[in-house]
Amino acid sequence: MSDSLEQSRSVGKHFIGGEFVAAESGATFEAVNPATEEILMQVARGDEKDIAYAVAAAKSAFDAGDWSRAAPSFRRKVLFKAADLIEARSAEIIRLQTLEMGGPLGPEFPGPHPVMARSAWNLRFFAEEQEQAGGHAFNRDDTLLTYTMSDAAGVFGLITPWNAPIMLSTWKMAPCLAYGNSAVHKPSEMSPLSISILCEIFAEAGMPQGVYNAVLGYGKEAGIPLVEHKEVIGVSFTGSPGTAKDIAGRAATSLKRTSFELGGKSASIIFADADLKKAVGAAAMSIFMNSGQICVAGSRILVQRSIYDDFLEQFEKVAAAWKPGDPMSRTTRLGPLVSKAQYDRVMGYLDLARTEGRVLFGGGRPSNLEKGYFVEPTAIVDVAQDARVCQEEIFGPVATIIPFDDVDQAIEIANDSTYGLAGYIWTESQTTAHYVSHRLQTGMIWINSGFDRDLRQPFGGMKMSGLGREGGGLSREFFTETRFASFPLVPRGAATAH
Ligand code: NAD
């Protein structure tokens, strides 16, 4: 157990009403380093009492109006300061994240780590959006003037997963807080540490106490009471479809608004005319980065038959550079999976792959690593599209590779999925790219590229990959109450309209 973590006044504690506190019950759970299997520290284990305190703090901050009714320029100033602090403390946040969930530190960067720069951008983007966004005004027949207002709505529950803890959390907090709401955040029990730095940052940036609160703990013990709390008016959730269904059911009983960003089984479609070197590198990055624990991972690779053998040969060579190792080393690209449960799950799929298809490379635990939840980068070939390994989200560094003959067959295979999050198209033909983009049943499509975002775009998925979209004005719709006010244009005593 790390002494410095145990002695920290903030790490592993709830953040309620501006204070770092233990669970009311005194209960804790273990945060485990997935690279070493060592216990990092004991973390506050929240339950309905902690959620009740946090919601009360959030509600009272909302009603006080120091944030909810503050000038947009004030909220912008605080969020910009918080963004600067995220960048300034980038190395510290990334280190804690690597300890808790195993994502590699990556090389030294001259400025902030790119993931922290993106987290800061989330805050700056919505801080500006809320300041600049206007409403609508309508004049009906010169008799009625009516205009819209988008006001802070109340207390929101934000529930996030572990695979990119700070980036995904700021993606939700930024619009929620920027538009003047208060939040109770339930981060994942598998990444409960790094969030403490964000809490410190909000306090230092001058956000009024109680506007943002974090309760640590398990979904069943802290997540469910948050969803069910009567003062929580909406829940923005990122995680698995199974959890989303449970949240949807509970939220429905009190008619809460919900937004769901869920899992995926996204296809990288590589046509014969693609720049093969680029496509191979990007396909590998798409499934091996973060050990495949990315919602938009390109876990199904579809390759036009005429270049299939060539692709397999090059893909295996490129995959060899994704060597699993200590995520704290600056040269490691592939860290461990987040937990023993996730490791066992992925190993189960690798066993299945041997009966449903053929393992081209990888397929097990790296022989040089005795401890930690490491899995080799793996490719599965000679597998039918309806096999479970082609249909279910594995959430590990495991790709299935399937050949196709023509553009329509590629689309048919890509769409044969209960998911619809992302699609990647690799072709030099604009016509093919647009034809496929229009027919792919996914919320997001990248052509000859991947992962790069414009935050004004709608982020989210179709089918089991989500419900609702967040990003730009769509986040504003979710996180505000849009209303109108009208008044007559005909003066008292006037006979009629003009
Ligand atoms: P998960 O659904 O198990 O947990 C997500 C969060 O929900 C955690 O904080 C958890 O404690 C909480 N939770 C669990 N049960 C709950 C309940 N009944 N009520 C309220 N809260 C509950 O997901 P995970 O394993 O942490 O994350 C992996 C999943 O997230 C994958 O499916 C991945 O694709 C998806 N994901 C999606 C996106 C996206 O933007 N589309 C981004 C990242 C991850």
Residues whose N, C-alpha, C, O or C-beta is under 5 A from the ligand:
A	BS01	NAD	I159 T160 P161 W162 K186 P187 S188 E189 G217 Y218 G219 K220 G223 I224 T238 G239 S240 T243 D246 E261 L262 G263 G264 C295 S465
